[in-house]
Amino acid sequence: MNDMVAASCQELTQRADTIITLKRTIHACEACIEDHETAKAELEMDLGSEQQQVGILEGKLDEARLELEHAASEVATTSTELTETRGALETLQGAFTEKTGLAENLRRERVLGKVRTY
């Protein structure tokens, strides 16, 4: 009978050890789950912050795009104005060249007129 009691005690000890091991494993799993949930919550907060930053950067990009479009429009207007100014300058240069030629002819005629009178 002592053998039966000893075998029963040994079996109970093994079961107790198994239960203790399982409880430790469960506690370790619970701690791991808690760590994962904490990490997940932190990542979700980081993601929200990153999404907010992306929204801000997209807004700045849109503003920069509008400024670039405005600058391109101003460049096109300035280019047109420069073309018009160039045309006006060419016209003035032509008129100046013509007047200079006429003035030179007039000066020659005066010089020739003075030479003839002597």
Sequence and secondary structure as in RCSB ss.txt:
>XXXX:A:sequence
MNDMVAASCQELTQRADTIITLKRTIHACEACIEDHETAKAELEMDLGSEQQQVGILEGKLDEARLELEHAASEV
ATTSTELTETRGALETLQGAFTEKTGLAENLRRERVLGKVRTY
>XXXX:A:secstr
 HHHHHHHHHHHHHHHHHHHHHHHHHHHHHHHHHHHHHHHHHHHHHHHHHHHHHHHHHHHHHHHHHHHHHHHHHH
HHHHHHHHHHHHHHHHHHHHHHHHHHHHHHHHHHHHHHHHHH 
